[in-house]
Amino acid sequence: MESSRLRLRLLSPRAIAGAVVVVALGAIGFLPLFGGPGYEQSLASGLVVPSVAAVATAVEVSASPLAPLACVARGIDLGARLAALAFATALLHGLRAGMCDLSGGAVFFALTAGFGALMGGAWGALAGEASRGLRRRRLACVLLALAGPIAGIAVSLARFFGSPMIFAFDPFFGFFSGTLYDTVVDERVELSTYRAGSLALLAGLALVASSLTRTERGALALRGAPRSGEIARLLLGGCALAAALAVAAEGPRLGHWQTADSIARALGARSAGPRCDVVYPDSLRADQAALLVRDCEEELAADEQRLGARLDGRLTAYVFRDAAQKRTLMGAAQTSIAKPWRREVYVQLASYPHPILGHEIAHVVAGSFGHGPLRIAGAVGGLWPNPGLIEGVAVAASPDDDQLTEAQWARAMLDLGILPPVDRLFSLGFLGENAAKSYTIAGAFVTWVLEGWGAGAVRDWYGGGSIERLTGKTWDQLDAAFRRSLLELPMPAGASDYARARFERPSVWSRRCPHVVDALVRDGDHCRDDHRFASASAAYDAALERDPHDAHARYERARIDLRYGDQRRGRDELSRMASDAEVSRTWRDRADEALADDDLARGRDREAAEAYGALAARTLDEDVRRTADIKRRAASDPVSRGVIVDLLVGDPGRPVDPWLGAFSLGAWAEGSPGGLSLYLAGKNLTLHESYARAAEELDRALDAAASAGDMPAPVARELLRQRAVCACALGDRAALERTRARAEAPDSPFVDASGGGGTARKEWLLRLMARCAPAGR
């Protein structure tokens, strides 16, 4: 008898449910990022636990004579128990792998999978009630119980497909952030208000159930004649359910979901060009909005020309004020997004020409020859995406303003032995690599195919054709030929060091506590920018406790010490970073520059000049090299030294003051006009979108540089770039022609970029000028 009872208990719905939860989440916990309380583990629990709770509750209560309130209570109780099991499993994995943020992870779990499990149990009670008396009761219980979570996912997918939003709030799984590349996924205020609606729904269901009873035949009925207590519970239950409906209806205002119209209202302004509609913050001036529209139109035409395609219909660009607004309204903070099937792109404000807009527009143009409902590359009609091909086409159509071309970066990876077989990148293996590495190789390979077989082959491949059939080569042959082409490229010295720094950083799946560390670093950066240096240091220290190898936190912590705290400790730490072979070349350069800046600010001019000279000679980063050249000259020039300190360094113990820097620069450019001072004045005017005044200063700088002939080549290259930007912004064709002639002249500063190091910058500059003043316009 006892053994029979034990067996019945072990085979009971809730025992089976508990075993499913432990086994499923126990196995998932061995995956990177799932080993302990946190976003991924909460999402996995939210997908498993509520469904299991719903099924077990439905089966259990459908054959029980329990009163309605007892059925609901049983479902909520089972959901709570299963949630506790899921969290206990997460804790065990956390003890195994190490906790990242126990308190934060626990709160996030409670608001997502924890609440979702309660909702699953309550839904299971309803499904069980609906299945009573049916011939295939158990099957009906399972199907109805799973229908709720599946319907929730279907609603989220419909919103993803039919609106700009990519995030999702759901009664069962809780919250999905929407993008893999935004590593900061912390608790949102919107999640709390969303769960207030869930709580109202549970309370309303319980109050209504308490007013019902079960007849002898199992049907539901009101508890006897209406009495004041029964009526009060019914009214309270109705009010609670109405509150839950109100929370759902007010989703856009509360940030739970959005539509194209609600986002447009939040941004506040719209402008239209011949083919582009741009939705943007209503704080922008009319001239800024007009330039945004022109930027969109120019990029659309350039991408179409590159890919040999024509987009049917209009394109809409949503331009958000900043990452925080973009995160709230459509889900992606730092990550820019395109939805080709909607012919829409989503970016945040940036200076003209927008650095990301062309890439996202290329996704939409590619949608004109994509397939399936999403108009993207991939199997099963695009429902199984090919991220390498999707991103590779966008990179090939709109390359970055970078130090090297994508092909040169790929060659550097080949030299380092870290270039994977290219076919691996044209599958979901794309997501397993460092994002910069995946994007770069995919872009280099698609560019190679584009140049070797033409845009038609790329379009056919994207549209579902076989690259092997289109080229007549197997993947192995294509890989070998691609690698041979890379070996023919000219390469600047030191490219491998910088490629290692850029591409050997592990992907988010391989990092230790990436969400928590990146959130702490973000908070530290915000405090640093607000000059709250003690709080910034505390945030960086907390990040380093979890990941001692995080170079960003280590560098900023040491620099704060050097500039505003314990100078000796800060200098020692930066010196260790600069000489640490385990630290990437990029961060070692930054440490060297910070030490040189301190020398310059404190009057140790000879030491500063030597450090800047060494940095300029070795770095591949054009921006770092240019700035180091300018600072090196300032260290040996009493006239410019104070100006450069005010503009770029700041006095000891004081951050850079933009007003003071502008004042000093203006006095220098007025009192001692030369190529360098006029260039700096022109560049800063360009950054502040005063293009006409900037153009005047940049033209004077070009004339002064031509006369003196002593402007460093990196500065001369940037001078031409800034002049081209101003000419494009002003629609000045004559200035564009002069700038193009200078860029392509035999004595162009791009010729100085030895070993092919200036190829990418020159190509970007020529592309910019071609797109803003196309032939025949």
Buried (B, 14 or more C-beta within 10 A) or exposed (E): EEEEEEEEEEEBBBEBBBEBBBEBBBEBBEEBBBBBBBBBBBBBBBBBBBBBBBBBBBBBBBBBEBBBBBBBBBBBBBBBBBBBBBBEBBBBBBEEBEBBBBEBBBBBBBBBBBBBBBBBBBBBBBBBBBBBEEEEBBEBBBBBBBBBBEBBBEBBEEBBEEBBBBBBBBBBBBBBBBBEEBBBBBBBEBBEBBBBBBBBBBBBBBBBBBBBBBEEEEEEEEBEEEEEEBEEBBEBBEBBBEBBBEBBEEBBEBBBBBBBEBBBEBBEBBBEBEBBBBBBBEEBEEEBBBBBBBBBBBBBBBBBBBBBBEBEEEBBBBBBBEBEBBBBBBBBBBBBBBBBBBBBBBBBBBEBBBBBBBBBBBBBBBBBBBBBEBBBBBEEEBEEBBBBBBBBBBBBBBBBBBBBBBBBBBBBBBBBEBBBBBBBBBBEBBBBBBBBBBBBBBBBBBBBBBEEBEBBBBBBBBBBBEBBEBBEBEBEEBBEBBBEBBEEBEBBEBBBBBBBBBBEBEBBBEBBBBBBBBBBBBBBBEBBEEEBBEBBBBBBEBBBEBBEEBBBBBBBBBBBBBBBBEBEEBBBBBBEBBEBEEBBBBBBBBBBBBBBBBBBBEEBBEBBBBBBBBBBEBBBBBEBBBBBBBBBBBBBBEEBBBBBBBBBBBBBEBBEBEEBBBBBBBEBBEEEBBBBBBBBBBBBBBEEBBBEBBBBBBBBBBEBBEEEEEBBBBBBBBBBBBBBBBBBBBEBBEBBEBBBEBBEEEEBBBEBBEBBBBBBBBBBBBBBBBBBBEEEE
